[in-house]
Amino acid sequence: MIHLLLKFMLENQAAVSFYNKQGLKIVRKQSDEMESKEYLMQWGK
């Protein structure tokens, strides 16, 4: 099984749209070490 995890800033809506089109799903919203909000997305086969 292959898995890919990505995390990026919540404000980056262009990335959300792009990765959704590629089949990635949002796993959770979280805060990084600097308390910035980010998404964790996952893709797998």
CHARMM-style PDB file with segment names, atoms N, HN, CA, C and O in Angstrom:
ATOM      1  N   MET     1       0.842  -1.177   0.000  1.00  0.00      PROA
ATOM      2  CA  MET     1       0.000   0.000   0.000  1.00  0.00      PROA
ATOM      3  C   MET     1       0.890   1.244   0.000  1.00  0.00      PROA
ATOM      4  O   MET     1       1.886   1.303   0.720  1.00  0.00      PROA
ATOM      5  N   ILE     2       0.525   2.220  -0.802  1.00  0.00      PROA
ATOM      6  HN  ILE     2      -0.285   2.171  -1.387  1.00  0.00      PROA
ATOM      7  CA  ILE     2       1.270   3.470  -0.912  1.00  0.00      PROA
ATOM      8  C   ILE     2       0.459   4.589  -0.273  1.00  0.00      PROA
ATOM      9  O   ILE     2      -0.738   4.714  -0.532  1.00  0.00      PROA
ATOM     10  N   HSD     3       1.107   5.409   0.566  1.00  0.00      PROA
ATOM     11  HN  HSD     3       2.079   5.307   0.776  1.00  0.00      PROA
ATOM     12  CA  HSD     3       0.455   6.555   1.216  1.00  0.00      PROA
ATOM     13  C   HSD     3       1.311   7.792   1.032  1.00  0.00      PROA
ATOM     14  O   HSD     3       2.540   7.726   1.035  1.00  0.00      PROA
ATOM     15  N   LEU     4       0.649   8.906   0.873  1.00  0.00      PROA
ATOM     16  HN  LEU     4      -0.349   8.960   0.870  1.00  0.00      PROA
ATOM     17  CA  LEU     4       1.309  10.201   0.795  1.00  0.00      PROA
ATOM     18  C   LEU     4       0.601  11.137   1.751  1.00  0.00      PROA
ATOM     19  O   LEU     4      -0.619  11.284   1.683  1.00  0.00      PROA
ATOM     20  N   LEU     5       1.350  11.776   2.643  1.00  0.00      PROA
ATOM     21  HN  LEU     5       2.341  11.657   2.698  1.00  0.00      PROA
ATOM     22  CA  LEU     5       0.800  12.773   3.563  1.00  0.00      PROA
ATOM     23  C   LEU     5       1.411  14.125   3.235  1.00  0.00      PROA
ATOM     24  O   LEU     5       2.623  14.238   3.056  1.00  0.00      PROA
ATOM     25  N   LEU     6       0.572  15.147   3.158  1.00  0.00      PROA
ATOM     26  HN  LEU     6      -0.413  15.055   3.304  1.00  0.00      PROA
ATOM     27  CA  LEU     6       1.021  16.514   2.911  1.00  0.00      PROA
ATOM     28  C   LEU     6       0.447  17.417   3.975  1.00  0.00      PROA
ATOM     29  O   LEU     6      -0.680  17.210   4.425  1.00  0.00      PROA
ATOM     30  N   LYS     7       1.205  18.415   4.383  1.00  0.00      PROA
ATOM     31  HN  LYS     7       2.121  18.583   4.018  1.00  0.00      PROA
ATOM     32  CA  LYS     7       0.637  19.442   5.246  1.00  0.00      PROA
ATOM     33  C   LYS     7       1.043  20.794   4.701  1.00  0.00      PROA
ATOM     34  O   LYS     7       2.155  20.981   4.208  1.00  0.00      PROA
ATOM     35  N   PHE     8       0.107  21.740   4.802  1.00  0.00      PROA
ATOM     36  HN  PHE     8      -0.796  21.588   5.202  1.00  0.00      PROA
ATOM     37  CA  PHE     8       0.347  23.069   4.273  1.00  0.00      PROA
ATOM     38  C   PHE     8      -0.572  24.059   4.950  1.00  0.00      PROA
ATOM     39  O   PHE     8      -1.531  23.678   5.621  1.00  0.00      PROA
ATOM     40  N   MET     9      -0.272  25.334   4.771  1.00  0.00      PROA
ATOM     41  HN  MET     9       0.507  25.644   4.226  1.00  0.00      PROA
ATOM     42  CA  MET     9      -0.987  26.408   5.450  1.00  0.00      PROA
ATOM     43  C   MET     9      -2.460  26.454   5.044  1.00  0.00      PROA
ATOM     44  O   MET     9      -2.795  26.290   3.871  1.00  0.00      PROA
ATOM     45  N   LEU    10      -3.316  26.674   6.005  1.00  0.00      PROA
ATOM     46  HN  LEU    10      -3.044  26.807   6.958  1.00  0.00      PROA
ATOM     47  CA  LEU    10      -4.751  26.755   5.800  1.00  0.00      PROA
ATOM     48  C   LEU    10      -5.127  27.826   4.781  1.00  0.00      PROA
ATOM     49  O   LEU    10      -6.100  27.664   4.045  1.00  0.00      PROA
ATOM     50  N   GLU    11      -4.368  28.915   4.732  1.00  0.00      PROA
ATOM     51  HN  GLU    11      -3.577  29.047   5.330  1.00  0.00      PROA
ATOM     52  CA  GLU    11      -4.659  30.024   3.825  1.00  0.00      PROA
ATOM     53  C   GLU    11      -4.407  29.679   2.361  1.00  0.00      PROA
ATOM     54  O   GLU    11      -4.841  30.418   1.477  1.00  0.00      PROA
ATOM     55  N   ASN    12      -3.722  28.583   2.088  1.00  0.00      PROA
ATOM     56  HN  ASN    12      -3.370  27.983   2.807  1.00  0.00      PROA
ATOM     57  CA  ASN    12      -3.343  28.223   0.725  1.00  0.00      PROA
ATOM     58  C   ASN    12      -4.482  27.457   0.041  1.00  0.00      PROA
ATOM     59  O   ASN    12      -4.376  26.253  -0.193  1.00  0.00      PROA
ATOM     60  N   GLN    13      -5.562  28.163  -0.275  1.00  0.00      PROA
ATOM     61  HN  GLN    13      -5.647  29.142  -0.085  1.00  0.00      PROA
ATOM     62  CA  GLN    13      -6.738  27.527  -0.871  1.00  0.00      PROA
ATOM     63  C   GLN    13      -6.464  26.998  -2.280  1.00  0.00      PROA
ATOM     64  O   GLN    13      -7.130  26.061  -2.721  1.00  0.00      PROA
ATOM     65  N   ALA    14      -5.505  27.576  -2.987  1.00  0.00      PROA
ATOM     66  HN  ALA    14      -4.964  28.337  -2.629  1.00  0.00      PROA
ATOM     67  CA  ALA    14      -5.138  27.049  -4.306  1.00  0.00      PROA
ATOM     68  C   ALA    14      -4.594  25.628  -4.163  1.00  0.00      PROA
ATOM     69  O   ALA    14      -4.879  24.767  -4.995  1.00  0.00      PROA
ATOM     70  N   ALA    15      -3.815  25.380  -3.115  1.00  0.00      PROA
ATOM     71  HN  ALA    15      -3.583  26.079  -2.438  1.00  0.00      PROA
ATOM     72  CA  ALA    15      -3.278  24.039  -2.876  1.00  0.00      PROA
ATOM     73  C   ALA    15      -4.394  23.068  -2.514  1.00  0.00      PROA
ATOM     74  O   ALA    15      -4.398  21.931  -2.985  1.00  0.00      PROA
ATOM     75  N   VAL    16      -5.340  23.501  -1.683  1.00  0.00      PROA
ATOM     76  HN  VAL    16      -5.337  24.425  -1.300  1.00  0.00      PROA
ATOM     77  CA  VAL    16      -6.478  22.647  -1.316  1.00  0.00      PROA
ATOM     78  C   VAL    16      -7.218  22.209  -2.571  1.00  0.00      PROA
ATOM     79  O   VAL    16      -7.506  21.024  -2.743  1.00  0.00      PROA
ATOM     80  N   SER    17      -7.521  23.147  -3.436  1.00  0.00      PROA
ATOM     81  HN  SER    17      -7.287  24.109  -3.296  1.00  0.00      PROA
ATOM     82  CA  SER    17      -8.240  22.847  -4.671  1.00  0.00      PROA
ATOM     83  C   SER    17      -7.445  21.889  -5.558  1.00  0.00      PROA
ATOM     84  O   SER    17      -7.994  20.911  -6.066  1.00  0.00      PROA
ATOM     85  N   PHE    18      -6.166  22.165  -5.742  1.00  0.00      PROA
ATOM     86  HN  PHE    18      -5.720  22.959  -5.329  1.00  0.00      PROA
ATOM     87  CA  PHE    18      -5.319  21.324  -6.581  1.00  0.00      PROA
ATOM     88  C   PHE    18      -5.243  19.896  -6.046  1.00  0.00      PROA
ATOM     89  O   PHE    18      -5.457  18.942  -6.795  1.00  0.00      PROA
ATOM     90  N   TYR    19      -4.941  19.744  -4.761  1.00  0.00      PROA
ATOM     91  HN  TYR    19      -4.768  20.519  -4.153  1.00  0.00      PROA
ATOM     92  CA  TYR    19      -4.779  18.413  -4.190  1.00  0.00      PROA
ATOM     93  C   TYR    19      -6.098  17.650  -4.136  1.00  0.00      PROA
ATOM     94  O   TYR    19      -6.097  16.427  -4.276  1.00  0.00      PROA
ATOM     95  N   ASN    20      -7.215  18.330  -3.938  1.00  0.00      PROA
ATOM     96  HN  ASN    20      -7.216  19.323  -3.824  1.00  0.00      PROA
ATOM     97  CA  ASN    20      -8.515  17.657  -4.008  1.00  0.00      PROA
ATOM     98  C   ASN    20      -8.740  17.080  -5.398  1.00  0.00      PROA
ATOM     99  O   ASN    20      -9.230  15.958  -5.530  1.00  0.00      PROA
ATOM    100  N   LYS    21      -8.391  17.828  -6.427  1.00  0.00      PROA
ATOM    101  HN  LYS    21      -7.993  18.740  -6.319  1.00  0.00      PROA
ATOM    102  CA  LYS    21      -8.537  17.347  -7.807  1.00  0.00      PROA
ATOM    103  C   LYS    21      -7.642  16.148  -8.075  1.00  0.00      PROA
ATOM    104  O   LYS    21      -7.944  15.331  -8.945  1.00  0.00      PROA
ATOM    105  N   GLN    22      -6.539  16.034  -7.335  1.00  0.00      PROA
ATOM    106  HN  GLN    22      -6.293  16.697  -6.629  1.00  0.00      PROA
ATOM    107  CA  GLN    22      -5.612  14.915  -7.498  1.00  0.00      PROA
ATOM    108  C   GLN    22      -6.009  13.701  -6.657  1.00  0.00      PROA
ATOM    109  O   GLN    22      -5.352  12.661  -6.715  1.00  0.00      PROA
ATOM    110  N   GLY    23      -7.087  13.834  -5.873  1.00  0.00      PROA
ATOM    111  HN  GLY    23      -7.620  14.679  -5.826  1.00  0.00      PROA
ATOM    112  CA  GLY    23      -7.582  12.704  -5.098  1.00  0.00      PROA
ATOM    113  C   GLY    23      -7.181  12.686  -3.636  1.00  0.00      PROA
ATOM    114  O   GLY    23      -7.498  11.728  -2.931  1.00  0.00      PROA
ATOM    115  N   LEU    24      -6.492  13.718  -3.156  1.00  0.00      PROA
ATOM    116  HN  LEU    24      -6.234  14.497  -3.729  1.00  0.00      PROA
ATOM    117  CA  LEU    24      -6.138  13.771  -1.743  1.00  0.00      PROA
ATOM    118  C   LEU    24      -7.332  14.242  -0.932  1.00  0.00      PROA
ATOM    119  O   LEU    24      -8.144  15.034  -1.411  1.00  0.00      PROA
ATOM    120  N   LYS    25      -7.434  13.759   0.283  1.00  0.00      PROA
ATOM    121  HN  LYS    25      -6.774  13.116   0.672  1.00  0.00      PROA
ATOM    122  CA  LYS    25      -8.520  14.120   1.192  1.00  0.00      PROA
ATOM    123  C   LYS    25      -7.939  14.764   2.447  1.00  0.00      PROA
ATOM    124  O   LYS    25      -6.870  14.381   2.921  1.00  0.00      PROA
ATOM    125  N   ILE    26      -8.667  15.755   2.979  1.00  0.00      PROA
ATOM    126  HN  ILE    26      -9.536  16.066   2.594  1.00  0.00      PROA
ATOM    127  CA  ILE    26      -8.248  16.389   4.225  1.00  0.00      PROA
ATOM    128  C   ILE    26      -8.472  15.410   5.369  1.00  0.00      PROA
ATOM    129  O   ILE    26      -9.586  14.930   5.579  1.00  0.00      PROA
ATOM    130  N   VAL    27      -7.410  15.119   6.104  1.00  0.00      PROA
ATOM    131  HN  VAL    27      -6.505  15.509   5.934  1.00  0.00      PROA
ATOM    132  CA  VAL    27      -7.475  14.213   7.247  1.00  0.00      PROA
ATOM    133  C   VAL    27      -7.834  14.994   8.506  1.00  0.00      PROA
ATOM    134  O   VAL    27      -8.662  14.556   9.304  1.00  0.00      PROA
ATOM    135  N   ARG    28      -7.194  16.172   8.679  1.00  0.00      PROA
ATOM    136  HN  ARG    28      -6.521  16.528   8.031  1.00  0.00      PROA
ATOM    137  CA  ARG    28      -7.510  17.013   9.837  1.00  0.00      PROA
ATOM    138  C   ARG    28      -6.930  18.407   9.649  1.00  0.00      PROA
ATOM    139  O   ARG    28      -6.064  18.643   8.806  1.00  0.00      PROA
ATOM    140  N   LYS    29      -7.440  19.318  10.464  1.00  0.00      PROA
ATOM    141  HN  LYS    29      -8.144  19.127  11.148  1.00  0.00      PROA
ATOM    142  CA  LYS    29      -6.879  20.661  10.579  1.00  0.00      PROA
ATOM    143  C   LYS    29      -6.108  20.682  11.884  1.00  0.00      PROA
ATOM    144  O   LYS    29      -6.568  20.148  12.893  1.00  0.00      PROA
ATOM    145  N   GLN    30      -4.934  21.300  11.866  1.00  0.00      PROA
ATOM    146  HN  GLN    30      -4.560  21.734  11.046  1.00  0.00      PROA
ATOM    147  CA  GLN    30      -4.083  21.295  13.051  1.00  0.00      PROA
ATOM    148  C   GLN    30      -3.269  22.578  13.097  1.00  0.00      PROA
ATOM    149  O   GLN    30      -3.335  23.395  12.179  1.00  0.00      PROA
ATOM    150  N   SER    31      -2.508  22.753  14.156  1.00  0.00      PROA
ATOM    151  HN  SER    31      -2.454  22.089  14.902  1.00  0.00      PROA
ATOM    152  CA  SER    31      -1.598  23.892  14.299  1.00  0.00      PROA
ATOM    153  C   SER    31      -0.168  23.374  14.278  1.00  0.00      PROA
ATOM    154  O   SER    31       0.131  22.322  14.841  1.00  0.00      PROA
ATOM    155  N   ASP    32       0.714  24.127  13.621  1.00  0.00      PROA
ATOM    156  HN  ASP    32       0.470  24.982  13.163  1.00  0.00      PROA
ATOM    157  CA  ASP    32       2.121  23.737  13.611  1.00  0.00      PROA
ATOM    158  C   ASP    32       2.834  24.288  14.848  1.00  0.00      PROA
ATOM    159  O   ASP    32       2.190  24.804  15.762  1.00  0.00      PROA
ATOM    160  N   GLU    33       4.151  24.176  14.871  1.00  0.00      PROA
ATOM    161  HN  GLU    33       4.673  23.757  14.129  1.00  0.00      PROA
ATOM    162  CA  GLU    33       4.944  24.593  16.026  1.00  0.00      PROA
ATOM    163  C   GLU    33       4.829  26.093  16.311  1.00  0.00      PROA
ATOM    164  O   GLU    33       5.018  26.528  17.447  1.00  0.00      PROA
ATOM    165  N   MET    34       4.521  26.877  15.282  1.00  0.00      PROA
ATOM    166  HN  MET    34       4.368  26.523  14.360  1.00  0.00      PROA
ATOM    167  CA  MET    34       4.398  28.331  15.416  1.00  0.00      PROA
ATOM    168  C   MET    34       2.941  28.755  15.612  1.00  0.00      PROA
ATOM    169  O   MET    34       2.620  29.941  15.537  1.00  0.00      PROA
ATOM    170  N   GLU    35       2.061  27.781  15.865  1.00  0.00      PROA
ATOM    171  HN  GLU    35       2.321  26.817  15.927  1.00  0.00      PROA
ATOM    172  CA  GLU    35       0.627  28.014  16.057  1.00  0.00      PROA
ATOM    173  C   GLU    35      -0.082  28.494  14.795  1.00  0.00      PROA
ATOM    174  O   GLU    35      -1.178  29.048  14.875  1.00  0.00      PROA
ATOM    175  N   SER    36       0.533  28.288  13.630  1.00  0.00      PROA
ATOM    176  HN  SER    36       1.423  27.838  13.565  1.00  0.00      PROA
ATOM    177  CA  SER    36      -0.128  28.574  12.362  1.00  0.00      PROA
ATOM    178  C   SER    36      -1.063  27.417  12.039  1.00  0.00      PROA
ATOM    179  O   SER    36      -0.733  26.258  12.291  1.00  0.00      PROA
ATOM    180  N   LYS    37      -2.222  27.726  11.484  1.00  0.00      PROA
ATOM    181  HN  LYS    37      -2.491  28.667  11.279  1.00  0.00      PROA
ATOM    182  CA  LYS    37      -3.190  26.690  11.130  1.00  0.00      PROA
ATOM    183  C   LYS    37      -2.760  26.015   9.829  1.00  0.00      PROA
ATOM    184  O   LYS    37      -2.321  26.674   8.888  1.00  0.00      PROA
ATOM    185  N   GLU    38      -2.894  24.693   9.795  1.00  0.00      PROA
ATOM    186  HN  GLU    38      -3.251  24.157  10.560  1.00  0.00      PROA
ATOM    187  CA  GLU    38      -2.534  23.947   8.597  1.00  0.00      PROA
ATOM    188  C   GLU    38      -3.463  22.760   8.400  1.00  0.00      PROA
ATOM    189  O   GLU    38      -4.125  22.306   9.334  1.00  0.00      PROA
ATOM    190  N   TYR    39      -3.501  22.267   7.167  1.00  0.00      PROA
ATOM    191  HN  TYR    39      -2.963  22.636   6.408  1.00  0.00      PROA
ATOM    192  CA  TYR    39      -4.231  21.058   6.812  1.00  0.00      PROA
ATOM    193  C   TYR    39      -3.251  19.900   6.730  1.00  0.00      PROA
ATOM    194  O   TYR    39      -2.092  20.080   6.355  1.00  0.00      PROA
ATOM    195  N   LEU    40      -3.717  18.723   7.080  1.00  0.00      PROA
ATOM    196  HN  LEU    40      -4.658  18.577   7.385  1.00  0.00      PROA
ATOM    197  CA  LEU    40      -3.002  17.489   6.807  1.00  0.00      PROA
ATOM    198  C   LEU    40      -3.868  16.733   5.816  1.00  0.00      PROA
ATOM    199  O   LEU    40      -5.022  16.414   6.106  1.00  0.00      PROA
ATOM    200  N   MET    41      -3.306  16.444   4.635  1.00  0.00      PROA
ATOM    201  HN  MET    41      -2.369  16.703   4.400  1.00  0.00      PROA
ATOM    202  CA  MET    41      -4.044  15.732   3.596  1.00  0.00      PROA
ATOM    203  C   MET    41      -3.366  14.399   3.334  1.00  0.00      PROA
ATOM    204  O   MET    41      -2.163  14.244   3.544  1.00  0.00      PROA
ATOM    205  N   GLN    42      -4.164  13.430   2.867  1.00  0.00      PROA
ATOM    206  HN  GLN    42      -5.141  13.556   2.696  1.00  0.00      PROA
ATOM    207  CA  GLN    42      -3.652  12.082   2.635  1.00  0.00      PROA
ATOM    208  C   GLN    42      -4.138  11.551   1.303  1.00  0.00      PROA
ATOM    209  O   GLN    42      -5.258  11.825   0.871  1.00  0.00      PROA
ATOM    210  N   TRP    43      -3.274  10.789   0.664  1.00  0.00      PROA
ATOM    211  HN  TRP    43      -2.364  10.566   1.014  1.00  0.00      PROA
ATOM    212  CA  TRP    43      -3.603  10.066  -0.556  1.00  0.00      PROA
ATOM    213  C   TRP    43      -3.054   8.668  -0.394  1.00  0.00      PROA
ATOM    214  O   TRP    43      -1.995   8.479   0.204  1.00  0.00      PROA
ATOM    215  N   GLY    44      -3.756   7.698  -0.914  1.00  0.00      PROA
ATOM    216  HN  GLY    44      -4.617   7.851  -1.400  1.00  0.00      PROA
ATOM    217  CA  GLY    44      -3.258   6.338  -0.815  1.00  0.00      PROA
ATOM    218  C   GLY    44      -3.892   5.415  -1.829  1.00  0.00      PROA
ATOM    219  O   GLY    44      -5.008   5.649  -2.293  1.00  0.00      PROA
ATOM    220  N   LYS    45      -3.167   4.361  -2.170  1.00  0.00      PROA
ATOM    221  HN  LYS    45      -2.260   4.172  -1.793  1.00  0.00      PROA
ATOM    222  CA  LYS    45      -3.653   3.310  -3.065  1.00  0.00      PROA
ATOM    223  C   LYS    45      -3.507   1.987  -2.372  1.00  0.00      PROA
ATOM    224  OT1 LYS    45      -3.855   0.952  -2.939  1.00  0.00      PROA
TER     225      LYS     45
END
